[in-house]
Amino acid sequence: MRRPQLATQIDRYVFRQLLVALVSVTGGLVALIWLTQSLRFVELVVNRGLSLRVFLSLTGLLVPSFVATILPITIFVVVQFVYQRLAGDRELTVMRGAGLSDFALARPALGLATMVVVVCYGLNVWLVPISYARFREYQFEIRNRIAAFLLQEGVFTQVSDNLTVYVRTRDPDGTLRGILVDDARQPNAHATILAQSGRLLPTQGAPRVLLENGSREELDRTTGRLNVLTFAENTIDLDQDNKADDQRFRDSTEMSITELLNPQNGQAMERDWPKLIAEAHRRMAAPLTGLSYTLVALVSVLLGGFRRHGGIWRPIGAIMTVVGLLALGLGMNNLAARDSALVPLIWAHAILPGLVSAWLLFAPARAPARALAAG
């Protein structure tokens, strides 16, 4: 009864260290990645008046994808570090002396790796598509509507590269006065619009401005004649490219597994279907890499005896192995995106390293040699 109790206590001791380290490392890396990725949105806050709440809401929607990407890597780093420290402090030697097998020593890491696999499946299959779809919608909404709320008095507001709006004053009720619009969205019909007043119209799509008592001056490039049209009321869209009615295909990250495996013409162009299928399999296979990387780390620490000097090569070998697997995974994903017949390579990349590592660690035929090396 004493040995099972001892094994349980050791499991809890090692698992607690692994869990604390995993949460700390993952949290730190996610914060760092979030900071670097959110810099591209800082301009909206500094120069365009986007509120901090909207900024945090927008960038916060990217966090699930960050976590899903780095968890398989951080579990490897944490297992490698914690078990290497246990080996350096001779704690693994003491545990082996107490009768614990390699599987018993590896059990806390395998348990945590299993939890990581489950969490990654929840992220990849459910949360990441939802959050990223919301991010794209939020981003699209901001890009198409923000200009309507940034029309400042006495400032030429560049809505896009080919659309500039000037407003002389803005009344307390929201009425715009002294409006000038330079519209070059149509290359063959560069127009300048002047209006005495106007007001923003609430719409579900691109922002619109209702212009009152003005004129539209347009140069006919064919004849060189200036055409002038006066109007009592005229409506102008402030969308960036004047193609609001064009169909926008969703990004593959926004789609569910079902949509990726069964793409339709309304969701993506037919030439992109192999990419969608490859993305679906990558999303389902990627969580398993967390377990494989954990086994690679365990092999580097548990396989062979303890060496006070010269034991640095096994951790370096494990790190280089995982780096190579990451690079190999990118290559296999690209190949599978071009040819759906190569999709099994994605699963082989996720599973085979773990199977090989498990055989090296736990194969019964290798147990005597490990015990002799440990002794």
BELVENPE-V641494 format. One record per run of one state. SS is the DSSP state (2 for helix, 1 for strand, 0 for the rest). FROM is the first residue (numbers start at 1). TO is the last residue. If there is no record, write none. Layout:
SS/FROM/TO
SS/FROM/TO
This chain:
0/1/1
2/2/46
0/47/51
2/52/60
0/61/62
2/63/88
0/89/90
2/91/97
0/98/101
2/102/149
0/150/152
1/153/153
0/154/154
1/155/160
0/161/162
1/163/170
0/171/175
1/176/183
0/184/190
1/191/201
0/202/207
1/208/219
0/220/225
1/226/237
0/238/251
2/252/254
0/255/256
2/257/261
0/262/269
2/270/286
0/287/287
2/288/302
0/303/311
2/312/338
0/339/339
2/340/342
0/343/343
2/344/362
0/363/363
2/364/374
0/375/375
